[in-house]
């Protein structure tokens, strides 16, 4: 029996078990509110692309997640946001990178999908496109929060101490017990089996200006087709190399794996422990939310009444 289902995430990473209540509770509350918003939209008959965009917009507006308002800062103290969205039924998709003034990057990605012959716009071109379509913009200072200034300062100090550390994505010390590699995403399927995925992020703390991660790369951070919809989170370079989101769909299509099996295998093969998590739904309403990090801010609901809101492993 096909039923609707929705899953969303607020990023995966080294989230300490003793995360203080003042940091844990607002995120759990936001996940619950966003889940309720998505469930209501699905129940009212909204199409999955509309549902996923709606939920990701709400997550972008929450300063405690690394997307939109909460986006982390580049090495130059600026914000460069990116996002993508994909409709599984048509395989139409849209993506953006290098946004600096747009309040909701996911909506610009949706406009690229629907209003252009292209899939991906970046930097000045994406900003100009957003303004031409009347998307809400603000001064870039709107995104530069005291918390993210502190994160950048600590990251720079860390890099000065370990000048010889050459890993492509060095592990940064946690600031106030937070993951710094967060992303937000949502996947949804309606009762007719139509699927969609949407993902948005601010990237890494102290990333090079111009760096592009997995989030806007279709098949890496975001993918949807007739079988499943996937939104990934974690260390983008690993996720791109492993084409994580597409891998889930390919394993289902060509190996005949279930969504749970395919999602778990894709995460396991993505790289070393601590690099990846994802949320996924299948065309028949299954949900999977595997990760190989300490935790992942996540939530899901299905038509048969199952609901989960969690950060760490359940057992």
Secondary structure, DSSP 8 states (H G I E B T S, - for coil): ----EEEEEEEEE---TT--HHHHHHHHHHHHHHHHHHHHHHHTT--HHHHHHHHHHHHHT-TTSSSGGG---BTTS---EEEEEEETTT--EEEEEEESSBS-HHHHHHHHHHHSS-SEEEHHHHHHHHHHTT--B--GGGG--HHHHHHHHHHHHHHHHTTT---TT-----BTTB-SS--EEEEEE-TT--EEEEEEE---TTB-TT---STTSBTTTEEE-SSEEEEEEE-HHHHHHTTHHHHHHHHHHHH---HHHHHHHHHHTSSSTTSEEEEEEETTS-EE--BSSSEEEEEEEETTS-EEEESS---
